[in-house]
Amino acid sequence: MRVEECRIQLEGGVAFHTFVHVDASGAQTLRAAACDATRIANRDHDTCDACRDERVDAGRRLAIVCARLKRDVDRGTASALTRPDVAVPKDRSLAEIGAPGDVPATYVPARNTVLLSLALAWAETLGARDLFVGVNVLDASGYPDCRPEFVRAFEALAQVATRAGGFHVHAPLIELTKAQIIRLGLSLGVDYALTHSCYDPVGGLACGRCDACALRRKGFAEAGVADPTRYAVSS
C-alpha cells in the first residue's frame, strides 16, 4: 500500500516508538502528534526529543505537534496520570494487570478518542486519509480505548464525522505481545534506550513498580534481550 501522507499518535513508550518504524504505509510524509502519557512528572520534553531522534533515524520528514496530556487534554479528568491526589497502582502481579474487568486508575477517560479526533481533524485538513495508532491489547493495562473494537468504532465514526470520509485507522501492533513488539523494533533499528514507559518516574529513573514497568520488564525478558531501562527499584 502506497500512501502519500499519514497521521499518527505518539507517546514515549515501547509500542509507540516501534510502530512508527513499521513500514506498513510506505508513506512519503509521516506526520505525528506527540503526547506525553507519563504521570504529572515533567517528561514532555524528554519524550518529544526521543520522538524527534527516532524520526530522524527513520529518515522521514516529520512535523511534531506536542499535545501534552496533563496540560491540554486531561484537564478535569480523574486519573492517576493527571491528578497528584490519585495514586498510581504499584506492585501488582502480572495476573492482576489487564485481567478481565480491570481498568486501573491510570486510565485517562476517553484519552484516545480525544487524541484520535485531533489527528482526524488534522488529517482531513491536510488531505491525508490514513491514521496510525500504536495501541496494544496484549501485555497491556486493560484500557478500553486500546481494544480492536475501539479502533473499528473510531474508523466508522470518521466516515460520518467528516466531509468526504474514506479514512482508515491502522493499529499494526494491537495484537502483538510486548516481546513480539520489542523483537520487531530491534529488527527495525529502534533504540529502546530512548523510550520511557514508567507511569510514576523517580527523578530520572523508572519507578520499577507500576504496571507499565512490570509489562516492560516482562516484554524484554520474554524477548530475551537486555532491558536498557534504568529503574529506581530492581526486580
C-alpha positions in Angstrom: 0.0 0.0 0.0 1.4 3.4 -1.0 0.3 6.4 1.0 1.5 10.0 0.4 0.8 11.1 3.9 -0.5 9.6 7.1 -1.2 10.9 10.6 -0.1 9.1 13.8 -0.3 9.4 17.5 2.9 9.1 19.5 3.9 8.6 23.1 7.3 7.8 24.6 6.9 4.0 25.2 7.9 0.8 23.6 4.9 0.3 21.4 4.7 3.8 20.1 8.4 4.0 19.1 8.2 0.6 17.5 5.1 1.0 15.4 6.3 4.2 13.7 9.2 2.1 12.3 6.9 -0.4 10.8 6.7 0.4 7.1 3.1 -0.6 6.9 2.2 2.5 4.8 5.3 3.3 2.8 4.3 6.9 3.4 6.3 9.6 1.8 5.5 12.0 4.5 4.9 10.9 8.1 3.3 13.4 10.4 2.9 12.8 14.1 1.1 14.3 17.0 3.3 13.5 20.1 1.8 13.3 23.5 3.2 12.5 27.0 1.3 9.9 28.9 3.6 10.0 31.9 2.2 11.0 35.3 2.3 14.7 36.2 6.1 14.5 36.4 7.7 16.7 33.7 8.8 14.3 31.0 7.2 16.0 28.0 10.4 17.4 26.6 12.3 14.2 27.0 9.5 12.2 25.3 9.3 14.6 22.4 13.1 14.8 22.0 13.1 11.0 21.8 10.4 11.1 19.1 12.4 13.6 17.1 15.5 11.4 17.3 13.6 8.3 16.2 12.1 10.2 13.3 15.5 11.4 12.1 16.8 7.8 12.4 13.8 6.6 10.3 14.8 9.1 7.6 11.3 10.5 7.2 10.2 14.2 7.2 8.1 14.9 10.2 6.1 17.6 11.8 5.6 17.1 15.5 2.8 18.8 17.4 3.0 18.3 21.1 -0.4 17.9 22.6 0.8 17.4 26.2 -1.8 15.4 28.1 -1.5 16.9 31.5 -2.0 20.5 30.2 -4.3 20.2 27.2 -6.3 17.0 27.0 -6.6 15.8 30.6 -7.8 18.9 32.5 -10.5 17.8 34.8 -10.1 14.0 34.2 -9.9 11.7 37.2 -6.8 9.6 36.5 -3.6 8.8 38.3 -1.7 10.2 35.3 -3.3 13.6 35.6 -4.0 14.2 39.2 -1.5 14.1 42.1 -4.1 13.0 44.6 -4.8 9.7 42.7 -2.2 7.1 43.4 -0.5 5.1 40.7 -1.1 1.4 41.3 2.2 -0.3 42.4 3.5 -3.8 42.9 0.6 -5.5 41.1 1.1 -9.1 39.8 1.1 -9.8 36.1 -2.1 -11.8 36.7 -3.8 -8.7 38.0 -2.7 -6.3 35.3 -5.1 -6.4 32.4 -7.3 -9.1 34.0 -11.0 -9.2 32.7 -12.8 -6.2 34.1 -9.7 -4.5 35.4 -9.4 -0.8 34.4 -6.7 0.7 36.6 -6.5 4.2 38.0 -4.0 5.1 35.3 -6.8 5.0 32.6 -7.4 8.6 31.3 -11.1 8.9 30.4 -11.6 9.0 26.6 -8.0 9.9 26.0 -7.5 8.1 22.8 -10.9 9.2 21.5 -9.8 12.9 22.0 -6.4 12.4 20.6 -7.6 10.5 17.5 -10.2 13.2 17.0 -7.5 15.8 16.9 -5.5 13.6 14.4 -8.6 13.1 12.3 -9.2 16.9 12.1 -5.6 17.5 11.1 -5.7 14.7 8.5 -8.8 16.0 6.9 -7.4 19.5 6.8 -4.2 18.3 5.0 -5.9 15.7 2.8 -4.5 12.6 4.4 -6.7 9.5 4.8 -4.6 7.1 6.9 -4.2 7.4 10.7 -1.9 5.1 12.6 -2.1 4.5 16.3 0.2 2.4 18.4 -2.3 0.9 20.8 -1.9 -2.7 22.1 -4.4 -5.0 23.7 -2.0 -7.8 24.8 0.5 -7.3 27.6 -1.4 -4.1 28.4 -3.3 -2.5 31.2 -6.8 -3.2 30.1 -7.7 0.3 28.8 -11.0 0.2 26.9 -9.7 2.6 24.2 -6.8 0.3 23.3 -9.1 -2.6 22.1 -9.7 -3.6 18.4 -13.4 -2.8 18.8 -12.5 0.8 19.7 -10.3 1.2 16.6 -13.1 -0.2 14.4 -15.6 2.0 16.0 -13.5 5.1 15.6 -12.9 4.3 11.9 -16.6 4.0 11.4 -17.1 7.4 13.2 -14.6 9.0 10.9 -16.6 8.1 7.9 -19.7 10.1 9.1 -18.0 12.8 11.1 -16.1 14.3 8.1 -16.9 15.8 4.7 -15.8 13.0 2.5 -15.0 10.1 4.7 -12.6 7.5 3.3 -10.4 7.3 6.4 -8.6 4.2 7.6 -7.3 3.8 11.2 -4.4 1.4 11.4 -3.2 -0.3 14.6 -0.4 -2.6 13.4 0.7 -3.7 16.9 -2.6 -4.1 18.5 -2.5 -7.9 18.8 1.2 -8.4 19.4 2.8 -9.3 22.7 5.2 -6.9 24.3 8.0 -9.3 23.5 7.0 -9.5 19.8 6.9 -5.7 19.6 10.4 -5.5 21.1 11.8 -8.1 18.7 10.1 -6.3 15.7 11.5 -3.0 16.9 15.0 -4.3 17.2 14.9 -5.7 13.7 14.0 -2.2 12.5 16.7 -0.5 14.5 14.7 1.0 17.3 16.9 2.3 20.2 14.8 1.4 23.3 17.2 3.4 25.5 15.3 6.4 24.1 12.0 5.1 25.3 10.2 5.7 28.6 7.2 3.6 29.8 7.0 4.4 33.5 3.8 6.0 34.9 5.5 7.4 38.0 9.2 8.2 37.5 11.5 8.8 40.4 13.9 11.6 39.3 15.3 10.4 36.0 14.6 6.7 36.8 11.7 4.5 36.1 10.0 3.6 39.3 10.2 -0.2 38.7 6.9 -0.8 40.5 4.0 0.4 38.3 2.1 -1.6 35.7 4.0 -0.1 32.8 7.3 -1.0 34.3 6.2 -4.6 35.1 4.9 -5.1 31.5 8.1 -3.5 30.1 10.3 -5.9 32.1 8.2 -8.8 31.1 8.5 -7.9 27.4 12.3 -7.6 27.4 12.6 -10.8 29.5 10.4 -12.8 27.1 12.2 -11.3 24.1 15.5 -12.5 25.6 17.2 -9.1 25.3 18.7 -6.7 27.8 16.3 -4.0 29.1 18.1 -0.7 28.8 15.8 1.0 31.3 17.3 2.5 34.5 14.9 1.5 37.4 14.8 3.0 40.8 13.8 -0.4 42.2 15.3 -3.5 40.9 13.2 -6.6 40.2 
